[in-house]
Amino acid sequence: MPSQPHPPKYRHYKPKDLAVVHINGCDVYLGKHNSPESWEKYSRVIAEWRTNDGVRS
């Protein structure tokens, strides 16, 4: 059984103090860096990414 790829990292876009995750060549902005809302959105985005076998729709 193939192992699932590691999820993309939660990163800090410093110029605007935003959280961002880079998935399939696109940046997905998650809101204010390190806020509970941005971590929640990151979790949702990663869950969607995992459901689609590492491909975000």
C-alpha distance matrix in Angstrom:
0.0 3.8 6.4 9.3 12.4 15.4 17.9 21.2 24.0 26.9 29.9 33.7 35.7 38.9 41.6 41.2 39.6 36.6 33.0 30.6 26.9 26.1 23.4 22.9 26.3 28.2 29.7 29.6 32.5 32.1 35.7 37.7 35.7 34.7 36.1 34.4 34.3 32.4 29.8 29.5 29.1 26.5 24.5 24.9 24.0 20.8 19.9 20.7 18.7 15.5 16.2 16.6 13.3 15.4 18.4 21.6 23.8
3.8 0.0 3.8 6.5 9.0 12.3 14.9 17.9 20.9 24.0 26.7 30.5 32.4 35.6 38.2 38.0 36.6 33.6 30.0 27.5 23.8 22.7 20.1 19.5 22.8 24.9 26.4 26.6 29.6 29.4 33.0 35.0 33.0 32.2 33.8 32.5 32.2 30.0 27.6 27.6 26.9 24.1 22.5 23.1 21.7 18.5 18.2 18.8 16.3 13.5 14.9 14.7 11.1 12.5 15.6 18.9 21.5
6.4 3.8 0.0 3.8 6.4 9.1 11.9 15.1 17.7 20.8 23.7 27.5 29.6 32.7 35.5 35.2 33.6 30.7 27.1 24.8 21.2 20.5 18.3 18.4 21.5 23.3 24.4 24.4 27.2 26.8 30.3 32.0 29.8 28.8 30.5 29.2 29.3 27.0 24.4 24.7 24.3 21.3 19.6 20.7 19.5 16.0 15.9 17.2 14.6 11.7 13.8 14.3 10.6 11.4 14.9 17.9 20.8
9.3 6.5 3.8 0.0 3.8 6.5 8.7 12.0 14.8 17.7 20.7 24.4 26.5 29.7 32.4 31.9 30.3 27.3 23.7 21.4 17.8 17.2 14.9 15.3 18.6 20.0 21.0 20.8 23.5 23.1 26.7 28.6 26.5 25.7 27.3 26.0 25.8 23.5 21.1 21.3 20.7 17.7 16.2 17.1 15.7 12.2 12.4 13.6 10.9 8.1 10.7 11.2 7.8 8.0 11.8 14.4 17.5
12.4 9.0 6.4 3.8 0.0 3.8 6.3 8.9 11.9 15.2 17.7 21.5 23.4 26.6 29.2 29.1 27.6 24.8 21.2 18.7 15.0 14.1 12.2 12.7 15.6 17.3 18.1 18.4 21.2 21.2 24.7 26.5 24.3 23.8 25.7 24.9 24.7 22.0 19.8 20.6 19.6 16.3 15.6 16.8 14.8 11.4 12.8 13.7 10.4 8.8 12.1 11.9 8.6 7.1 10.8 13.3 16.8
15.4 12.3 9.1 6.5 3.8 0.0 3.8 6.5 8.7 12.0 14.6 18.4 20.7 23.7 26.5 26.4 24.7 22.0 18.4 16.3 12.8 12.6 11.6 13.1 15.5 16.7 16.8 17.0 19.2 19.0 22.3 23.6 21.2 20.5 22.6 22.1 22.2 19.4 17.0 18.3 17.7 14.1 13.6 15.5 13.7 10.2 12.2 13.8 10.8 9.6 13.4 13.7 11.2 9.0 12.4 14.0 17.7
17.9 14.9 11.9 8.7 6.3 3.8 0.0 3.8 6.3 9.1 12.1 15.8 18.0 21.2 23.9 23.4 21.7 18.8 15.1 13.0 9.5 9.9 8.9 11.3 13.7 14.1 13.8 13.5 15.7 15.3 18.6 20.2 18.0 17.6 19.4 18.9 18.6 15.8 13.7 14.9 14.0 10.4 10.3 12.1 10.1 6.8 9.4 11.0 8.2 8.0 11.8 12.3 10.7 8.1 10.8 11.5 15.2
21.2 17.9 15.1 12.0 8.9 6.5 3.8 0.0 3.8 6.8 9.1 12.8 14.6 17.9 20.4 20.2 18.7 15.9 12.4 9.9 6.4 6.4 6.6 9.4 11.0 11.3 10.6 10.8 13.0 13.2 16.5 18.0 15.8 16.0 18.1 18.3 17.8 14.5 13.1 14.8 13.4 9.7 11.0 12.7 10.0 7.8 11.4 12.3 9.4 10.6 14.1 13.9 12.9 9.5 11.3 11.3 15.0
24.0 20.9 17.7 14.8 11.9 8.7 6.3 3.8 0.0 3.8 5.9 9.7 12.2 15.1 18.0 17.9 16.0 13.6 10.1 8.4 6.0 7.5 9.2 12.5 13.3 12.9 11.2 11.3 12.3 12.1 14.9 15.6 12.9 12.9 15.5 16.1 16.2 12.8 11.4 13.9 13.0 9.3 11.1 13.5 11.4 9.6 13.2 14.7 12.4 13.5 17.1 17.3 16.4 13.2 14.9 14.4 18.0
26.9 24.0 20.8 17.7 15.2 12.0 9.1 6.8 3.8 0.0 3.8 7.1 9.9 12.7 15.7 15.1 12.8 10.3 6.7 6.0 5.2 8.3 10.6 14.2 14.7 13.4 10.7 10.0 9.9 9.1 11.4 11.9 9.2 9.3 11.8 12.8 12.9 9.3 8.3 11.3 10.5 7.2 9.7 12.3 10.7 9.9 13.4 14.9 13.6 15.1 18.2 18.8 18.6 15.5 16.7 15.4 18.5
29.9 26.7 23.7 20.7 17.7 14.6 12.1 9.1 5.9 3.8 0.0 3.8 6.6 9.2 12.3 12.3 10.2 8.4 5.6 5.2 6.1 8.5 11.8 15.2 14.6 13.3 10.2 10.4 9.6 9.7 11.3 11.1 8.2 9.3 12.3 14.3 14.4 10.7 10.7 14.0 12.9 10.2 13.2 15.5 13.6 13.3 17.0 18.0 16.5 18.4 21.5 21.6 21.4 18.1 18.9 17.5 20.5
33.7 30.5 27.5 24.4 21.5 18.4 15.8 12.8 9.7 7.1 3.8 0.0 3.8 5.6 9.0 9.0 6.7 5.9 4.8 6.2 8.7 11.1 14.6 17.9 16.8 15.0 11.5 11.6 9.7 9.9 10.2 9.1 6.2 8.3 11.4 14.1 14.3 10.8 11.8 15.2 14.2 12.3 15.6 17.7 16.0 16.4 19.9 20.8 19.7 21.8 24.7 24.8 24.9 21.5 22.0 20.3 22.9
35.7 32.4 29.6 26.5 23.4 20.7 18.0 14.6 12.2 9.9 6.6 3.8 0.0 3.8 5.9 6.2 5.7 5.1 5.9 6.4 9.5 11.1 14.8 17.7 15.9 13.8 10.3 10.9 8.8 10.2 10.1 9.4 7.8 11.0 13.3 16.3 15.7 12.4 14.3 17.2 15.6 14.1 17.8 19.2 17.2 18.1 21.7 22.0 20.8 23.4 26.1 25.8 26.1 22.6 22.5 20.5 22.7
38.9 35.6 32.7 29.7 26.6 23.7 21.2 17.9 15.1 12.7 9.2 5.6 3.8 0.0 3.8 5.4 4.7 6.6 8.5 10.0 13.2 14.8 18.5 21.3 19.4 17.4 14.0 14.6 12.1 13.1 12.1 10.3 8.7 11.7 14.1 17.6 17.4 14.5 16.4 19.5 18.4 17.1 20.7 22.3 20.6 21.5 25.0 25.6 24.4 26.9 29.6 29.5 29.8 26.3 26.3 24.3 26.5
41.6 38.2 35.5 32.4 29.2 26.5 23.9 20.4 18.0 15.7 12.3 9.0 5.9 3.8 0.0 3.8 5.8 7.9 10.8 11.9 15.2 16.4 20.0 22.4 20.1 17.9 14.6 15.4 12.8 14.4 13.0 11.5 11.1 14.6 16.3 19.8 19.2 16.5 19.0 21.7 20.1 19.4 23.1 24.3 22.4 23.8 27.2 27.3 26.3 29.1 31.6 31.1 31.7 28.2 27.7 25.5 27.2
41.2 38.0 35.2 31.9 29.1 26.4 23.4 20.2 17.9 15.1 12.3 9.0 6.2 5.4 3.8 0.0 3.8 5.4 9.0 10.7 14.4 16.1 19.4 22.1 20.2 17.4 13.9 13.8 10.6 11.8 9.8 8.4 9.0 12.7 13.7 17.2 16.1 13.8 16.7 19.1 17.5 17.4 21.1 22.0 20.4 22.2 25.4 25.4 24.9 27.8 30.0 29.8 30.7 27.4 26.8 24.2 25.7
39.6 36.6 33.6 30.3 27.6 24.7 21.7 18.7 16.0 12.8 10.2 6.7 5.7 4.7 5.8 3.8 0.0 3.8 7.0 9.7 13.4 15.8 19.2 22.3 20.8 18.2 14.5 13.9 10.6 10.7 8.5 6.1 5.7 9.1 10.5 14.2 13.8 11.5 14.0 16.8 15.8 15.4 18.9 20.3 19.2 20.7 23.8 24.4 23.9 26.5 28.8 29.0 29.8 26.6 26.4 24.0 25.8
36.6 33.6 30.7 27.3 24.8 22.0 18.8 15.9 13.6 10.3 8.4 5.9 5.1 6.6 7.9 5.4 3.8 0.0 3.8 6.4 10.1 12.8 15.9 19.1 18.0 15.1 11.3 10.3 6.9 6.9 5.5 4.5 4.5 8.3 9.3 12.4 11.4 8.6 11.3 13.9 12.4 12.1 15.7 16.8 15.5 17.2 20.2 20.7 20.3 23.0 25.2 25.4 26.3 23.2 22.9 20.3 22.1
33.0 30.0 27.1 23.7 21.2 18.4 15.1 12.4 10.1 6.7 5.6 4.8 5.9 8.5 10.8 9.0 7.0 3.8 0.0 3.8 7.1 10.3 13.2 16.8 16.2 13.6 9.9 8.5 6.0 5.2 5.7 5.9 4.3 6.9 8.6 10.9 10.1 6.6 8.5 11.3 9.9 8.7 12.3 13.8 12.5 13.7 16.9 17.6 17.1 19.5 22.0 22.3 23.0 20.0 20.0 17.7 19.8
30.6 27.5 24.8 21.4 18.7 16.3 13.0 9.9 8.4 6.0 5.2 6.2 6.4 10.0 11.9 10.7 9.7 6.4 3.8 0.0 3.8 6.7 9.6 13.0 12.4 9.9 6.3 5.5 4.5 5.6 7.8 9.3 8.0 10.3 11.9 13.7 12.3 8.6 10.1 12.4 10.1 8.3 12.0 13.1 10.8 11.9 15.4 15.6 14.6 17.3 19.8 19.6 20.2 17.0 16.8 14.6 16.9
26.9 23.8 21.2 17.8 15.0 12.8 9.5 6.4 6.0 5.2 6.1 8.7 9.5 13.2 15.2 14.4 13.4 10.1 7.1 3.8 0.0 3.8 6.3 10.0 10.1 8.3 5.7 5.3 6.7 7.6 10.8 12.6 11.1 12.5 14.2 15.2 14.0 10.3 10.7 12.6 10.2 7.5 10.6 11.7 8.8 9.1 12.9 13.0 11.3 14.0 16.7 16.3 16.6 13.3 13.4 11.6 14.4
26.1 22.7 20.5 17.2 14.1 12.6 9.9 6.4 7.5 8.3 8.5 11.1 11.1 14.8 16.4 16.1 15.8 12.8 10.3 6.7 3.8 0.0 3.8 6.8 6.4 5.5 4.4 6.2 8.8 10.7 13.9 15.9 14.5 16.2 18.0 19.0 17.6 14.0 14.4 16.0 13.3 10.7 13.5 14.0 10.5 10.6 14.3 13.7 11.3 14.1 16.8 15.6 15.6 12.0 11.7 10.5 13.3
23.4 20.1 18.3 14.9 12.2 11.6 8.9 6.6 9.2 10.6 11.8 14.6 14.8 18.5 20.0 19.4 19.2 15.9 13.2 9.6 6.3 3.8 0.0 3.8 5.5 5.3 6.3 7.2 10.7 12.3 15.9 18.4 17.3 18.7 20.1 20.5 18.8 15.5 15.6 16.4 13.6 11.1 13.1 13.0 9.2 9.1 12.3 11.1 8.3 11.3 13.7 12.1 12.2 8.6 7.9 6.9 10.0
22.9 19.5 18.4 15.3 12.7 13.1 11.3 9.4 12.5 14.2 15.2 17.9 17.7 21.3 22.4 22.1 22.3 19.1 16.8 13.0 10.0 6.8 3.8 0.0 3.8 5.6 8.4 10.0 13.7 15.7 19.3 21.9 20.9 22.5 23.8 24.2 22.3 19.2 19.3 19.9 17.0 14.7 16.4 15.9 12.1 11.9 14.5 12.7 9.6 12.5 14.4 11.8 11.8 8.4 6.8 6.9 9.4
26.3 22.8 21.5 18.6 15.6 15.5 13.7 11.0 13.3 14.7 14.6 16.8 15.9 19.4 20.1 20.2 20.8 18.0 16.2 12.4 10.1 6.4 5.5 3.8 0.0 3.8 6.9 9.8 13.1 15.8 18.9 21.3 20.4 22.5 24.0 25.0 23.1 19.7 20.4 21.4 18.3 16.2 18.5 18.1 14.3 14.6 17.6 15.8 13.0 16.0 18.0 15.5 15.5 12.1 10.5 10.1 12.0
28.2 24.9 23.3 20.0 17.3 16.7 14.1 11.3 12.9 13.4 13.3 15.0 13.8 17.4 17.9 17.4 18.2 15.1 13.6 9.9 8.3 5.5 5.3 5.6 3.8 0.0 3.8 6.4 9.6 12.6 15.6 18.2 17.8 20.1 21.3 22.3 20.1 16.9 18.1 18.9 15.6 14.0 16.7 16.1 12.3 13.5 16.5 14.7 12.6 16.1 17.8 15.7 16.5 13.2 11.3 9.5 11.0
29.7 26.4 24.4 21.0 18.1 16.8 13.8 10.6 11.2 10.7 10.2 11.5 10.3 14.0 14.6 13.9 14.5 11.3 9.9 6.3 5.7 4.4 6.3 8.4 6.9 3.8 0.0 3.8 6.3 9.4 12.2 14.5 14.1 16.6 17.8 19.2 17.1 13.7 15.2 16.5 13.3 11.8 15.1 14.8 11.4 12.9 16.2 15.0 13.3 16.7 18.7 17.4 18.2 14.8 13.5 11.3 13.1
29.6 26.6 24.4 20.8 18.4 17.0 13.5 10.8 11.3 10.0 10.4 11.6 10.9 14.6 15.4 13.8 13.9 10.3 8.5 5.5 5.3 6.2 7.2 10.0 9.8 6.4 3.8 0.0 3.8 6.3 9.5 12.4 12.5 14.7 15.3 16.2 13.8 10.7 12.4 13.2 9.8 8.9 12.2 11.6 8.6 10.8 13.8 12.7 11.9 15.4 17.1 16.3 17.7 14.6 13.4 10.5 12.0
32.5 29.6 27.2 23.5 21.2 19.2 15.7 13.0 12.3 9.9 9.6 9.7 8.8 12.1 12.8 10.6 10.6 6.9 6.0 4.5 6.7 8.8 10.7 13.7 13.1 9.6 6.3 3.8 0.0 3.8 6.0 8.9 9.5 12.2 12.5 14.0 11.5 8.5 11.1 12.2 9.2 9.0 12.7 12.6 10.4 12.8 15.7 15.1 14.9 18.1 19.8 19.5 21.0 18.0 17.0 14.0 15.4
32.1 29.4 26.8 23.1 21.2 19.0 15.3 13.2 12.1 9.1 9.7 9.9 10.2 13.1 14.4 11.8 10.7 6.9 5.2 5.6 7.6 10.7 12.3 15.7 15.8 12.6 9.4 6.3 3.8 0.0 3.8 7.0 7.8 9.6 9.3 10.3 7.8 4.8 7.7 8.7 6.0 6.5 10.1 10.3 9.2 11.6 14.1 14.2 14.6 17.4 19.1 19.5 21.0 18.4 17.9 14.8 16.3
35.7 33.0 30.3 26.7 24.7 22.3 18.6 16.5 14.9 11.4 11.3 10.2 10.1 12.1 13.0 9.8 8.5 5.5 5.7 7.8 10.8 13.9 15.9 19.3 18.9 15.6 12.2 9.5 6.0 3.8 0.0 3.8 6.2 8.6 7.5 9.4 7.0 5.1 8.8 10.0 8.3 9.5 12.8 13.2 12.7 15.1 17.4 17.7 18.4 21.0 22.6 23.2 24.8 22.2 21.6 18.5 19.8
37.7 35.0 32.0 28.6 26.5 23.6 20.2 18.0 15.6 11.9 11.1 9.1 9.4 10.3 11.5 8.4 6.1 4.5 5.9 9.3 12.6 15.9 18.4 21.9 21.3 18.2 14.5 12.4 8.9 7.0 3.8 0.0 3.8 6.4 5.7 8.9 7.9 6.3 9.5 11.6 10.9 11.7 14.8 15.9 15.6 17.5 20.0 20.8 21.2 23.6 25.5 26.2 27.5 24.8 24.6 21.7 23.3
35.7 33.0 29.8 26.5 24.3 21.2 18.0 15.8 12.9 9.2 8.2 6.2 7.8 8.7 11.1 9.0 5.7 4.5 4.3 8.0 11.1 14.5 17.3 20.9 20.4 17.8 14.1 12.5 9.5 7.8 6.2 3.8 0.0 3.8 5.6 8.9 9.1 6.6 8.5 11.6 11.4 10.9 13.9 15.8 15.4 16.5 19.3 20.5 20.4 22.5 24.9 25.6 26.4 23.5 23.9 21.5 23.6
34.7 32.2 28.8 25.7 23.8 20.5 17.6 16.0 12.9 9.3 9.3 8.3 11.0 11.7 14.6 12.7 9.1 8.3 6.9 10.3 12.5 16.2 18.7 22.5 22.5 20.1 16.6 14.7 12.2 9.6 8.6 6.4 3.8 0.0 3.8 6.6 8.3 6.5 6.8 10.2 11.2 10.5 12.8 15.3 15.6 16.1 18.6 20.4 20.5 22.0 24.4 25.7 26.3 23.7 24.6 22.4 24.7
36.1 33.8 30.5 27.3 25.7 22.6 19.4 18.1 15.5 11.8 12.3 11.4 13.3 14.1 16.3 13.7 10.5 9.3 8.6 11.9 14.2 18.0 20.1 23.8 24.0 21.3 17.8 15.3 12.5 9.3 7.5 5.7 5.6 3.8 0.0 3.8 5.3 5.3 6.5 8.7 10.0 10.7 12.6 14.5 15.4 16.6 18.5 20.2 21.0 22.6 24.5 26.0 27.1 24.8 25.3 22.8 24.7
34.4 32.5 29.2 26.0 24.9 22.1 18.9 18.3 16.1 12.8 14.3 14.1 16.3 17.6 19.8 17.2 14.2 12.4 10.9 13.7 15.2 19.0 20.5 24.2 25.0 22.3 19.2 16.2 14.0 10.3 9.4 8.9 8.9 6.6 3.8 0.0 3.8 5.5 5.2 6.2 8.7 9.8 10.6 12.5 14.3 15.4 16.5 18.5 19.9 21.0 22.6 24.6 25.8 24.0 24.7 22.2 24.0
34.3 32.2 29.3 25.8 24.7 22.2 18.6 17.8 16.2 12.9 14.4 14.3 15.7 17.4 19.2 16.1 13.8 11.4 10.1 12.3 14.0 17.6 18.8 22.3 23.1 20.1 17.1 13.8 11.5 7.8 7.0 7.9 9.1 8.3 5.3 3.8 0.0 3.8 5.5 5.0 6.2 8.5 9.9 10.6 12.2 14.2 15.3 16.6 18.2 19.9 21.1 22.8 24.5 22.6 22.8 19.9 21.3
32.4 30.0 27.0 23.5 22.0 19.4 15.8 14.5 12.8 9.3 10.7 10.8 12.4 14.5 16.5 13.8 11.5 8.6 6.6 8.6 10.3 14.0 15.5 19.2 19.7 16.9 13.7 10.7 8.5 4.8 5.1 6.3 6.6 6.5 5.3 5.5 3.8 0.0 3.8 5.4 5.1 6.0 8.6 9.8 10.4 12.1 14.1 15.3 16.1 18.1 19.8 21.1 22.4 20.2 20.4 17.6 19.4
29.8 27.6 24.4 21.1 19.8 17.0 13.7 13.1 11.4 8.3 10.7 11.8 14.3 16.4 19.0 16.7 14.0 11.3 8.5 10.1 10.7 14.4 15.6 19.3 20.4 18.1 15.2 12.4 11.1 7.7 8.8 9.5 8.5 6.8 6.5 5.2 5.5 3.8 0.0 3.8 5.5 4.9 6.2 8.7 9.8 10.4 12.2 14.2 15.0 16.2 18.2 20.0 20.9 18.9 19.7 17.5 19.7
29.5 27.6 24.7 21.3 20.6 18.3 14.9 14.8 13.9 11.3 14.0 15.2 17.2 19.5 21.7 19.1 16.8 13.9 11.3 12.4 12.6 16.0 16.4 19.9 21.4 18.9 16.5 13.2 12.2 8.7 10.0 11.6 11.6 10.2 8.7 6.2 5.0 5.4 3.8 0.0 3.8 5.4 5.1 6.4 8.7 10.0 10.6 12.5 14.2 15.4 16.6 18.7 20.2 18.7 19.3 16.8 18.5
29.1 26.9 24.3 20.7 19.6 17.7 14.0 13.4 13.0 10.5 12.9 14.2 15.6 18.4 20.1 17.5 15.8 12.4 9.9 10.1 10.2 13.3 13.6 17.0 18.3 15.6 13.3 9.8 9.2 6.0 8.3 10.9 11.4 11.2 10.0 8.7 6.2 5.1 5.5 3.8 0.0 3.8 5.4 5.0 6.1 8.5 9.7 10.6 12.2 14.1 15.3 16.7 18.5 16.7 16.7 13.8 15.3
26.5 24.1 21.3 17.7 16.3 14.1 10.4 9.7 9.3 7.2 10.2 12.3 14.1 17.1 19.4 17.4 15.4 12.1 8.7 8.3 7.5 10.7 11.1 14.7 16.2 14.0 11.8 8.9 9.0 6.5 9.5 11.7 10.9 10.5 10.7 9.8 8.5 6.0 4.9 5.4 3.8 0.0 3.8 5.5 5.1 6.1 8.5 9.9 10.3 12.1 14.1 15.4 16.5 14.3 14.9 12.6 14.9
24.5 22.5 19.6 16.2 15.6 13.6 10.3 11.0 11.1 9.7 13.2 15.6 17.8 20.7 23.1 21.1 18.9 15.7 12.3 12.0 10.6 13.5 13.1 16.4 18.5 16.7 15.1 12.2 12.7 10.1 12.8 14.8 13.9 12.8 12.6 10.6 9.9 8.6 6.2 5.1 5.4 3.8 0.0 3.8 5.5 5.2 6.0 8.6 9.7 10.4 12.2 14.3 15.3 13.9 15.0 13.2 15.5
24.9 23.1 20.7 17.1 16.8 15.5 12.1 12.7 13.5 12.3 15.5 17.7 19.2 22.3 24.3 22.0 20.3 16.8 13.8 13.1 11.7 14.0 13.0 15.9 18.1 16.1 14.8 11.6 12.6 10.3 13.2 15.9 15.8 15.3 14.5 12.5 10.6 9.8 8.7 6.4 5.0 5.5 3.8 0.0 3.8 5.5 5.1 6.2 8.6 9.9 10.6 12.5 14.4 13.4 13.7 11.3 12.9
24.0 21.7 19.5 15.7 14.8 13.7 10.1 10.0 11.4 10.7 13.6 16.0 17.2 20.6 22.4 20.4 19.2 15.5 12.5 10.8 8.8 10.5 9.2 12.1 14.3 12.3 11.4 8.6 10.4 9.2 12.7 15.6 15.4 15.6 15.4 14.3 12.2 10.4 9.8 8.7 6.1 5.1 5.5 3.8 0.0 3.8 5.5 5.2 6.1 8.7 9.9 10.8 12.5 10.8 10.7 8.1 10.1
20.8 18.5 16.0 12.2 11.4 10.2 6.8 7.8 9.6 9.9 13.3 16.4 18.1 21.5 23.8 22.2 20.7 17.2 13.7 11.9 9.1 10.6 9.1 11.9 14.6 13.5 12.9 10.8 12.8 11.6 15.1 17.5 16.5 16.1 16.6 15.4 14.2 12.1 10.4 10.0 8.5 6.1 5.2 5.5 3.8 0.0 3.8 5.4 4.8 6.1 8.5 9.8 10.5 8.7 10.0 8.7 11.6
19.9 18.2 15.9 12.4 12.8 12.2 9.4 11.4 13.2 13.4 17.0 19.9 21.7 25.0 27.2 25.4 23.8 20.2 16.9 15.4 12.9 14.3 12.3 14.5 17.6 16.5 16.2 13.8 15.7 14.1 17.4 20.0 19.3 18.6 18.5 16.5 15.3 14.1 12.2 10.6 9.7 8.5 6.0 5.1 5.5 3.8 0.0 3.8 5.4 5.1 6.2 8.7 10.0 9.6 10.8 9.7 11.9
20.7 18.8 17.2 13.6 13.7 13.8 11.0 12.3 14.7 14.9 18.0 20.8 22.0 25.6 27.3 25.4 24.4 20.7 17.6 15.6 13.0 13.7 11.1 12.7 15.8 14.7 15.0 12.7 15.1 14.2 17.7 20.8 20.5 20.4 20.2 18.5 16.6 15.3 14.2 12.5 10.6 9.9 8.6 6.2 5.2 5.4 3.8 0.0 3.8 5.5 5.1 6.3 8.8 8.6 8.4 6.7 8.3
18.7 16.3 14.6 10.9 10.4 10.8 8.2 9.4 12.4 13.6 16.5 19.7 20.8 24.4 26.3 24.9 23.9 20.3 17.1 14.6 11.3 11.3 8.3 9.6 13.0 12.6 13.3 11.9 14.9 14.6 18.4 21.2 20.4 20.5 21.0 19.9 18.2 16.1 15.0 14.2 12.2 10.3 9.7 8.6 6.1 4.8 5.4 3.8 0.0 3.8 5.5 5.3 6.5 5.0 5.5 4.9 7.9
15.5 13.5 11.7 8.1 8.8 9.6 8.0 10.6 13.5 15.1 18.4 21.8 23.4 26.9 29.1 27.8 26.5 23.0 19.5 17.3 14.0 14.1 11.3 12.5 16.0 16.1 16.7 15.4 18.1 17.4 21.0 23.6 22.5 22.0 22.6 21.0 19.9 18.1 16.2 15.4 14.1 12.1 10.4 9.9 8.7 6.1 5.1 5.5 3.8 0.0 3.8 5.4 5.1 5.3 7.6 8.4 11.1
16.2 14.9 13.8 10.7 12.1 13.4 11.8 14.1 17.1 18.2 21.5 24.7 26.1 29.6 31.6 30.0 28.8 25.2 22.0 19.8 16.7 16.8 13.7 14.4 18.0 17.8 18.7 17.1 19.8 19.1 22.6 25.5 24.9 24.4 24.5 22.6 21.1 19.8 18.2 16.6 15.3 14.1 12.2 10.6 9.9 8.5 6.2 5.1 5.5 3.8 0.0 3.8 5.5 7.4 8.3 8.8 10.3
16.6 14.7 14.3 11.2 11.9 13.7 12.3 13.9 17.3 18.8 21.6 24.8 25.8 29.5 31.1 29.8 29.0 25.4 22.3 19.6 16.3 15.6 12.1 11.8 15.5 15.7 17.4 16.3 19.5 19.5 23.2 26.2 25.6 25.7 26.0 24.6 22.8 21.1 20.0 18.7 16.7 15.4 14.3 12.5 10.8 9.8 8.7 6.3 5.3 5.4 3.8 0.0 3.8 5.6 5.2 6.4 7.7
13.3 11.1 10.6 7.8 8.6 11.2 10.7 12.9 16.4 18.6 21.4 24.9 26.1 29.8 31.7 30.7 29.8 26.3 23.0 20.2 16.6 15.6 12.2 11.8 15.5 16.5 18.2 17.7 21.0 21.0 24.8 27.5 26.4 26.3 27.1 25.8 24.5 22.4 20.9 20.2 18.5 16.5 15.3 14.4 12.5 10.5 10.0 8.8 6.5 5.1 5.5 3.8 0.0 3.8 5.6 8.4 10.6
15.4 12.5 11.4 8.0 7.1 9.0 8.1 9.5 13.2 15.5 18.1 21.5 22.6 26.3 28.2 27.4 26.6 23.2 20.0 17.0 13.3 12.0 8.6 8.4 12.1 13.2 14.8 14.6 18.0 18.4 22.2 24.8 23.5 23.7 24.8 24.0 22.6 20.2 18.9 18.7 16.7 14.3 13.9 13.4 10.8 8.7 9.6 8.6 5.0 5.3 7.4 5.6 3.8 0.0 3.8 6.6 9.7
18.4 15.6 14.9 11.8 10.8 12.4 10.8 11.3 14.9 16.7 18.9 22.0 22.5 26.3 27.7 26.8 26.4 22.9 20.0 16.8 13.4 11.7 7.9 6.8 10.5 11.3 13.5 13.4 17.0 17.9 21.6 24.6 23.9 24.6 25.3 24.7 22.8 20.4 19.7 19.3 16.7 14.9 15.0 13.7 10.7 10.0 10.8 8.4 5.5 7.6 8.3 5.2 5.6 3.8 0.0 3.8 6.4
21.6 18.9 17.9 14.4 13.3 14.0 11.5 11.3 14.4 15.4 17.5 20.3 20.5 24.3 25.5 24.2 24.0 20.3 17.7 14.6 11.6 10.5 6.9 6.9 10.1 9.5 11.3 10.5 14.0 14.8 18.5 21.7 21.5 22.4 22.8 22.2 19.9 17.6 17.5 16.8 13.8 12.6 13.2 11.3 8.1 8.7 9.7 6.7 4.9 8.4 8.8 6.4 8.4 6.6 3.8 0.0 3.8
23.8 21.5 20.8 17.5 16.8 17.7 15.2 15.0 18.0 18.5 20.5 22.9 22.7 26.5 27.2 25.7 25.8 22.1 19.8 16.9 14.4 13.3 10.0 9.4 12.0 11.0 13.1 12.0 15.4 16.3 19.8 23.3 23.6 24.7 24.7 24.0 21.3 19.4 19.7 18.5 15.3 14.9 15.5 12.9 10.1 11.6 11.9 8.3 7.9 11.1 10.3 7.7 10.6 9.7 6.4 3.8 0.0
